[in-house]
Amino acid sequence: MAITYLKKSPKTSSTDDTKTREIVENILKDIETSKEEGCKELSKKFDKYEGDVIVSKEKIEEIKKNLDQKTKDDIQFSHERVRKFAEAQLKNYGQDFEVELSEGLFAGQKLIPVNTAGCYVPAGRYAHIASAVMSVTTAKVAGVKNILVCSSPKPGVGVHPTIVYTANLCGADVIMNLGGVQAIAAMTNGLFGNAPADMLVGPGNQFVAEAKRLLFGKVGIDLFAGPTEIAVIADETADPEMVAFDLVGQAEHGYNSPAWLFTKSKKVADYVMQRVPELIADLPDLPRENSGAAWRDYGEVILCDTDEEIAKVSDEYAPEHLEVQTNNLQWYHDRLKNYGSLFIGEETTVAYGDKCSGTNHILPTKGAGKYTGGLFVGKFIKTLSFQRMSKAATKEVGAACARISRYEGMEAHARTGDVRLRKYGFQN
């Protein structure tokens, strides 16, 4: 058995973490004291924007009126499918219950949504309409009462009109012309007249991701996110042209977006390595620049001898997006354990899940698929336990509690059981 790296990346997604962390830490410290004015100054500095932070209701209605119908129809299409999928998740994932564990002792759980969610929608290199759909819709279906949206504004314009429309359609309560670290800080700290966010979700660049990481604990976050990733598992039956297109399709996100091919076929590997640079060269300037750097510095092609070797490599990488284009799709579906989202067969592709097919595109990166999944309704819902019991049940429970506490050396704990035993007429 052999695993051969036909292409190995010289960098990892953590290469620039130290510098990023220092920059973000300084910005967060500044905003902690400078508050709204600090956010505005940073917005002016980084986004060249000096307008209102809060998008007015009048502006929202104007955008709704002026946005072309086809665009609105496409957004509605995406929104409906993501909503239906989230509703299906909610229906089949967890429920309130109560059970009698022993006579007179009842325990259960309640599912309670967080009160305020902060949704970050990237709009730097690209206007990520779908990210507004994914985060806001899912929070709304989960039952979150107050949903904040932040997105990077453009000079003289503010948030991209289509993002404003999308966020409003999906249920956002407040939309802010604010991007970057300042947006994360504003939502976390309850600035601009808003309640502090209990949960922050949504993709972003390395600075946004680092801000969320540093603030985690003070606020909940969806994922410790890194640059977006794609892996394709392909055998000799795969269409190598389609494989190459799919790798490039995801690499255009940014200069540090890994794109990986895991295959048993040297023929497919050779074709893809030749074809990918050609496809990149044919792209417009920005996607060409991003995907070219991503493939050069982070792209990998790994040749394996067996399906089991491929599955092992894939599970080690735990890619954010994982496509399977083989003649044994069900085997891989059953075998694979670590990924953010799985795309089975050549008929589907990462872009479908990214934009409108229904599954969420906010997914674990940097190997996090080994221990967590992506954004879903459950991220916004707290599973809270409760218990109640009769006085008669104290005879067993109080006594057991007191004994266990004393085994642990926790006398004060023990006496909380003792006092109830005495009051209700029982002896320990």
Phi, psi and omega in degrees: 000139183213144173240120185241123174275105175281339173211128181236130183289138176282347181232164172241170181291351179259006186305317186261014188298319186297312180296316179301315182301317181297316180297312183295319179302318180294320179294316180297320178297320180294316182291333179300329179259323184276345175054226184301319182296323177296318177301314181296319179295320178291323176297319177297319183290312187269326183252353183058034182245133182230015181274192179297146178279313180280125176287122184288157176298325178297319178295319178299313181295322178298317179294317178302322181288320189267340181292136185295148188296322181298316177299316179296322178297318180295319178295318178299319178303310179297313181303315182297320182286320176294321178297313181298320179293318178297320178296321177295319176299314182298318181296326187252004181242105175067157177197158174294140177202163172219139182223144176271109184283324172207172187304119177085355180249114182244137176221156181191193178217154173234140176260115185235122179291152173297158184280318184229128176244137175254121184249120178263129181240109182297144178207032180279278178290321182226153175271103188275077178306314185298331179294327175294318177300310186297315186279310185292314181301313183295319177297319180297313180297325179294342179101013178296130186278333186226113185241119177259142176232131173238140177209146184298128179275154173260146181306128177074358184238315188092206179298142179310128184307322181292326176292319176302311180301313183297311181300319178294314179302318186280350173118016178295139178269326179223133177240128184242137172282077185203128180232180174068201181301323181297327178292315179298317179295319182296316181290322180294319186266003177067043181274167179060037174078011181258157172290146176299140179291140172273334183217135175248132179223163175116148178284169177183177179287184185296333179286319175297314180299320180291322177299316178297320181296316182292330182269351180301132187113309171289327178219148174285152177228160180289308185207154167276090192270146171237192178301146181297151186226151170223141169229141175239126171263121184222140173248192184294344179272351181289153173276106186296333177296317179293321177301313181298315178301317183293322177297315179294323181303324180271329181297337182292350179304318183185169185296339185245029181267108182295142174227120188235141172242125175246121187209157171264350188259113175297325180297313178296317180300313181296318180297313183297317180296329176282321189280324183304309178301327178294316178294321178297317182298337183269000182275160171299170191306302186296308176300325179296316180296313182295307184292327177298313179294319181298314180292320180296314190261338186232352180287144178219146173233119185242122180261128181237164180271329187225163174299320180297320176298317179300313180299320179296314178298314180300315180294329176292320178285327183048060186295149178301308176244132182228116176260141176238116178235085184219177177268003179228059185301317183295323178301313179294319178302318180285327188275319187293138184240333189238112176188166175276307178212142186251135180240109193258116179091156183290345182292335178249160182210162183305320182301326178299310178294328178297325193251311195202001186281344174129318178290155186278143181259005175269103197227160180289140178235180177053036178082002183292344175298351176287337184228355180209161173258193183270190180294132174206175186305326182298336178296333182264359186244129175272131174264104189250135181265159174211163174212154174211156183202159177278163176298323182298326180292342180299331181306317179272312187290314181297319180293315179297317179300315181297319181292314179300317180301319181289326173303323183279349184084016183255082187296320181298321175301314182302319185289338174293330172284318180303315185295326178284322176301315179296315184297322185266009172085025179247160177244147179267000000 
